[in-house]
Amino acid sequence: ILLDKDGKRKHTRPTFSGQQIFALEKTFEQTKYLAGPERARLAYSLGMTESQVKVWFQNRRTKWRKKHAAEMATAKKKQDSETERLKGASENEEEDDDYNKPLDPNSDDEKITQLLKKHKPGGGGLLLHPP
């Protein structure tokens, strides 16, 4: 038992063995909450107090919630960026409407050249005016 400078009992942090942590994690995978009798049985089988098991589960649930919230935020961010990408693609499709329309024979060559350059790298290799 450790005492502080005033002679009062000092609480020390318990250290759990790898076997205890493994058993606690396995139990946590199956259920996030333990009822009294289950907690008592687990504590007895691991050589821990019920209070230690209870606090371990509380702390583990907090860790699990934080991780779950972070995963949800990442998924939302990914979904938002995909939505933006699709939105941008639909805006490009609207611009492509000009490309898919029949050309006006009275269009100037510059407008035709810009359309070709925009949709075919290098202008599509087409010559508008023979050399």
N, C-alpha and C positions, 0 to 999 in steps of 0.2 A: 504494500500500500504506500503510495507516494503522498506526501503532505506538501501543501504550499507554504509560503513564508509565514502565514498566520496559524499554521498548524491544522488547517482544514484539509479534508481528503481531496486529493487532486484526481480528476477523472483522466484516465488514459484511454487512448484509442485502441480498441481490440484489433489484433491482426488475425486474419483467418487463414487457414491452410489452403493449399491448392485444392485438396479434396473437398473441403467445406464449400469453397467458392464454386467448384464444379457442380456439386449437388444443389446448391442454391440456384445457380443459373439454369440447370436442367428443370428444376421445379418451376422457376419463373417462366420458362418457355411454355410450360403446360398451363399455368394459371398465374395471373398477375396479382391476385389477392388470395391470402390464406385465412381460413376461418380458424378460430381458437384451437380446436382439437388438432387440425392439420399442422398448425404452427407448433403446438406442443410436441407432436410426434416428430416433426422435422428437427426441432431444437434438440430433443433428447437423442435422436439418432446421430446428430452431428456434434454432440457435446457442447452445445451452445445454450445460452439462455433464451427464453421466449422473446425477451426484450431485444436481444441482439438480432434475432431472426426478423422480428417486426420492423426494426429500424433499417435493416439491410433491405427488406422488400420496399419500404417507403423510399429509400434512396435510389433503389434500382428502378422503381416506377418513374421517378423524377428524371433520371437519365434517359429512360426509354421515351418519355414524352418529348424531351428536348430533341432527341434524335429524330423522332417521328415528325415533329414540327419542322425541323431543318429539311428533311426529305420532302415534305409537302411543299415547302417554300421553293426548293429546287425544281420540283415537278411543275409548279405553277409558273416559275420563271421560264422553264423550257417550253411550256405550252404557250405562254405569252409571246415568246420569240418566234415560235412556229406560226402563231396567228398573224404576227407582223409580217413574216416572210410570205405567207399566203396572200395577205392583203397587198403587199408589194407586187406579187406575181399577178394579181387580178388587175392592178393598175397598169402593169406592163401589157396585159392582154388588151386593155382599152387602147393603148398606144399602138398595138399591133393591128388594130382594126384599120388604121390608115394603110398599113402594109398589105392587108388582105383585100382591100377594095380595088376594083379595076382602076388603072391609071387613067387620068384625064389626058387625052391627047394634047390638050393645050397647056399641060403642066410644064413649068420650066425645068430645064435639065438639072438645075441645082437641087430642087426639091426631090427629084427622082434619085439623084446621087446620094443625098442625105438618107433617104429611106433605105437604099441598098447598103450603105455603110453601117447603118444602125443594126440591120438584121443579118448581114453577111460580112464576116471579118474580111477586111481588105476590099470591100466594095463588091464582093461576090465574083470578082474576076471578069466582070462584064464591062465592055467598052461602049459608052454611049455615042461617042464620035469616033469613027475609024481614023487612024493616024494619017 
